[in-house]
């Protein structure tokens, strides 16, 4: 069966025209990008608007002299912008004729971080005649304080026509931040003597108590507290918290505990201040009891609370208790330890003689990067236990951090001296001399009737120096009869035994003790504050002195408190 073929069409034949091809529907055409930009239409997903040509680039913003917002709106915009953008906006605003006001400059001064920037804005303030504005002058003082220019801040303060409490408090903060603690305390007397001007308020009392804390000025701090009570600030919780910290940092744990007990509503800051005060003064059992009482009262501890209780365990040698609180922080309170918590554990292990385990903890197991404080804590433990090899490793880590200080090399020198390796002592001293590393001179202060007396080694600047040196020679004779022998390993200079003993005789702590014995009554404790760690010889000297003269001596050094009484020290000879 044959299939029928389809008829063959002759394409070239004019008699067989092609059927018209169907026309495809016209696609939806989007407007070109320029039209979309002009109409404000969105661009398709995944496509960015084409960059305009350089000749038709629009200005950075749409402001024109006719459309500049009001000064109030401009200041609101300035508040929301970071420092570089705020400066650019202020320049553009002024270029369009909106000069702004004093508040505009005050906004720009808040994030100021460089001294050149602060002085430039100060010149603008003077040029535009805004120096009488109290808010602007206060902001300018705060900027100078941030840059460490205390004298410039004081100059602005003196030029103010009206000095309110905020201006005084900013100046106090400036002095305290720049370690001018004595000037801070003098401002309190200036404020009280001011005629018709603002007197100290609650914030002033807090700032002054903090300054007394850093300086160890107990008498002045109590004078500030009396003023606070007289003017109705004694019931403020922040003032009481600052007072507790001041008492504990001056070694008056009993007075701090009395204020603590009289505080009706204790916050976590109150509990932490008391626990940390117990810890710093060596009362580890009391710190643990306070922590347990805090838990029973329903106040949840924070990171600072655990730092206090862990340091209490380390200072008192409570190794098992310290590890128990560390596990409690991890498991019960789900709190990640910070570098301070690990530092307390390292100190705790160092006290127990677990130096290699402490080094492994720092290098292998810590969840945070170790800082210089942890390495110095371990270096101090190496000095106590005479672990020379590990001490050299710790120094290498400090060098890697570029955080080594003269005190670190002194600790290493003491480690070598403790094992009698005087060749290494000479090598380290040579290294320090070649690298220009200079040790900070030791300075000991003692307060008498609100006035601080400073002493350095071989000091001859005190007006009563003849009496002080005579009294110190008398003390040395009595202590040698009682069995005191100078520890010549504390003197690291290349001298013979007699020269070392002579150099140790007139350390700053001993001069301060002799002065206190001259001027203070028998029943009053002798309170000293030192900027460095107490050396071994001065520690032994003070222990024997407390037993022979039946005096309580409280020494605050760079790391902790030492309560000397009856020939013993609260640190149990570990510091």
PyMOL commands that set and color helices and strands:
alter all, ss='L'
color gray80, all
select helices_A, chain A and resi 33-39+54-56+71-80+83-95+102-110+115-127+134-146+150-159+165-177+181-193+202-215+218-230+237-249+253-262+268-280+284-296+303-316+319-332+339-351+355-365+372-385+388-400+406-418+422-434+465-481+488-490+497-505+508-519+536-548
alter helices_A, ss='H'
color red, helices_A
select strands_A, chain A and resi 443-448+451-456+526-530+553-556+561-565+568-569
alter strands_A, ss='S'
color yellow, strands_A
deselect
rebuild
show_as cartoon
